[in-house]
Amino acid sequence: AKPLIWGLQLIHNFLTDSYLRSLRNGSKISIEEVFVDWLKQQYKLQHLVNQVTSDFSYLLKLNKEDPIMNLFLQILESRFTFPQVCFIATIYSFSVSLTRPSFLQMLQGVSQPNTKELKIHIRIAFELISKSLNKKIANIFLSNRATKDNPYIDYVDFLRQSAFLFGDKHQLLHSQAKYLLKICGCSDLQNIQNDSFNAF
């Protein structure tokens, strides 16, 4: 069996690759399909893709307790929407180099990978959420998660909870936009005309 670090490196490469965020109409495909397509681009030969997929599936089952592996398993099981997965990937890309202990050093094999210990400073978490959404939402979201004596929060839980927060805000914005467009006379939301959009 492949070592845990191999699986963590694969997840890291997938989440930091712009391929995921470059896809259009992500709601029509599963993240599992996106991941396999990404593997096809990485490995080119079908037998290698099949082997990597098989090895990775086995590793996921073997390491369900590892927080990063568990989060990625949830992603592959479609427990997050496509926009939420893109949000996780974005937050991850901006924050992975700021974890304590260093996840990037773990990925280089400098230290034994133990993602249960990964933390992020509350100030960094606040900046990420306030820049992604706004300061008020960040304050509410992060209140009571850290103390002055212990300003670090669990990194993987932060990624997961950020995705849920984004999903709620994204759904709210989508609903509000949908109702406003209906008020402006747009009855077919799949085909928004220029007049309806301008009236919006």
BELQUI-V817862 format. One record per pair of residues at least 4 apart in sequence whose ideal C-beta (glycine too) atoms are under 8 Angstrom apart, sorted by sequence separation. I is the first residue (numbers start at 1). GAP is how many residues later the second one is. D is the distance in whole Angstrom. If there is no record, write none. Layout:
[[I	GAP	D] [I	GAP	D]]
This chain:
[[2	4	4] [3	4	8] [4	4	6] [5	4	6] [6	4	6] [7	4	6] [8	4	6] [9	4	6] [10	4	6] [11	4	6] [12	4	6] [13	4	6] [18	4	6] [19	4	7] [25	4	7] [29	4	5] [30	4	7] [31	4	6] [32	4	6] [33	4	6] [34	4	6] [35	4	6] [36	4	7] [37	4	7] [38	4	6] [39	4	6] [40	4	7] [44	4	7] [45	4	7] [46	4	6] [47	4	6] [48	4	6] [49	4	6] [50	4	6] [51	4	6] [52	4	6] [53	4	6] [54	4	7] [55	4	6] [56	4	6] [57	4	7] [58	4	6] [59	4	6] [60	4	7] [65	4	8] [66	4	6] [67	4	6] [68	4	6] [69	4	6] [70	4	7] [71	4	7] [72	4	6] [73	4	6] [75	4	7] [80	4	4] [81	4	7] [82	4	7] [83	4	6] [84	4	6] [85	4	6] [86	4	6] [87	4	6] [88	4	6] [89	4	6] [90	4	7] [91	4	6] [92	4	5] [95	4	7] [99	4	5] [101	4	7] [102	4	7] [103	4	6] [104	4	7] [106	4	7] [120	4	5] [121	4	7] [122	4	6] [123	4	7] [124	4	6] [125	4	6] [126	4	6] [127	4	6] [128	4	6] [129	4	6] [130	4	6] [133	4	4] [134	4	7] [135	4	6] [136	4	7] [137	4	6] [138	4	6] [139	4	6] [142	4	7] [146	4	6] [147	4	7] [153	4	7] [154	4	6] [155	4	7] [156	4	6] [157	4	6] [158	4	6] [159	4	7] [160	4	7] [161	4	6] [162	4	6] [163	4	6] [164	4	7] [165	4	6] [166	4	6] [167	4	6] [168	4	6] [169	4	6] [170	4	6] [171	4	6] [172	4	6] [173	4	6] [174	4	6] [175	4	6] [176	4	6] [177	4	6] [178	4	7] [179	4	6] [180	4	6] [182	4	6] [188	4	8] [192	4	6] [193	4	7] [194	4	6] [195	4	6] [196	4	7] [2	5	7] [15	5	7] [29	5	6] [43	5	4] [64	5	7] [65	5	7] [74	5	4] [75	5	6] [80	5	5] [97	5	8] [99	5	8] [101	5	7] [105	5	4] [106	5	5] [120	5	5] [130	5	4] [133	5	7] [146	5	5] [153	5	6] [181	5	4] [182	5	7] [192	5	6] [14	6	7] [23	6	8] [40	6	8] [43	6	5] [63	6	4] [64	6	6] [74	6	7] [105	6	6] [106	6	7] [107	6	7] [146	6	7] [186	6	6] [96	7	6] [97	7	6] [106	7	4] [130	7	8] [146	7	5] [182	7	8] [186	7	7] [26	8	7] [80	8	7] [96	8	6] [102	8	8] [106	8	7] [129	8	7] [130	8	4] [145	8	5] [181	8	6] [40	9	5] [43	9	6] [60	9	6] [64	9	7] [106	9	8] [129	9	4] [39	10	5] [59	10	7] [75	10	6] [101	10	7] [185	10	8] [186	10	3] [23	11	7] [142	11	8] [178	11	6] [181	11	6] [185	11	6] [186	11	8] [60	12	7] [103	12	7] [126	12	5] [129	12	6] [184	12	5] [36	13	7] [39	13	6] [60	13	5] [75	13	7] [125	13	8] [126	13	8] [129	13	7] [20	14	6] [39	14	6] [185	14	6] [186	14	8] [103	15	6] [181	15	6] [184	15	4] [60	16	8] [101	16	6] [126	16	6] [181	16	8] [184	16	5] [36	17	6] [71	17	8] [101	17	7] [125	17	6] [20	18	7] [100	18	8] [19	19	5] [99	19	5] [100	19	5] [181	19	6] [99	20	7] [100	20	7] [122	20	6] [125	20	8] [141	20	8] [180	20	6] [14	21	6] [17	21	7] [99	21	6] [100	21	7] [141	21	8] [19	22	7] [98	22	6] [98	23	7] [122	23	7] [177	23	8] [14	24	6] [122	24	4] [141	24	6] [95	25	6] [98	26	5] [123	28	7] [125	28	6] [137	28	7] [13	29	8] [95	29	6] [122	29	5] [95	30	8] [121	30	6] [122	30	7] [132	30	8] [121	31	6] [122	31	6] [120	32	7] [133	32	7] [137	32	7] [95	33	6] [119	33	4] [120	33	6] [125	33	6] [129	33	7] [133	33	7] [94	34	6] [119	34	6] [128	34	7] [132	34	7] [119	35	6] [120	35	5] [118	36	7] [119	36	6] [129	36	7] [133	36	6] [91	37	6] [118	37	4] [118	38	6] [120	38	6] [115	40	8] [35	41	6] [91	41	7] [115	41	6] [10	42	8] [90	42	8] [31	44	6] [32	44	5] [31	45	6] [87	45	7] [10	46	6] [32	46	7] [69	46	8] [31	47	6] [66	47	8] [68	47	4] [30	48	6] [67	48	5] [6	49	8] [7	49	6] [31	49	8] [66	49	6] [67	49	6] [66	50	7] [68	50	8] [31	51	7] [67	51	7] [7	52	4] [100	52	6] [103	52	8] [2	53	5] [6	53	7] [7	53	7] [29	53	8] [1	54	7] [2	54	8] [27	54	7] [31	54	5] [4	55	7] [27	55	5] [2	56	8] [7	56	7] [26	56	3] [27	56	8] [99	56	5] [1	57	6] [2	57	6] [11	57	6] [26	57	7] [1	58	7] [8	58	8] [11	58	7] [4	59	5] [23	59	8] [26	59	8] [8	60	6] [26	60	7] [95	60	8] [1	61	7] [8	61	7] [11	61	5] [4	62	7] [7	62	6] [4	65	8] [20	65	7] [21	65	5] [20	66	6] [92	67	6] [21	68	6] [91	68	6] [20	69	5] [21	69	7] [88	71	5] [91	71	5] [88	72	8] [15	73	7] [16	73	7] [15	74	5] [88	74	7] [87	75	7] [88	75	5] [16	76	7] [87	76	6] [15	77	5] [16	77	5] [15	78	7] [85	78	8] [84	79	4] [87	79	4] [16	80	7] [84	80	8] [84	82	6] [80	83	5] [83	83	7] [84	83	5] [87	83	8] [12	84	7] [83	84	7] [71	85	6] [70	86	8] [74	86	8] [81	86	6] [84	86	8] [67	87	8] [80	87	7] [83	87	5] [68	88	6] [71	88	6] [67	89	4] [71	89	6] [81	89	8] [67	90	8] [12	91	8] [12	95	6] [8	98	7] [9	98	5] [8	99	6] [5	101	7] [5	102	7] [5	104	6] [8	105	6] [8	107	7] [5	108	5] [4	109	6]]
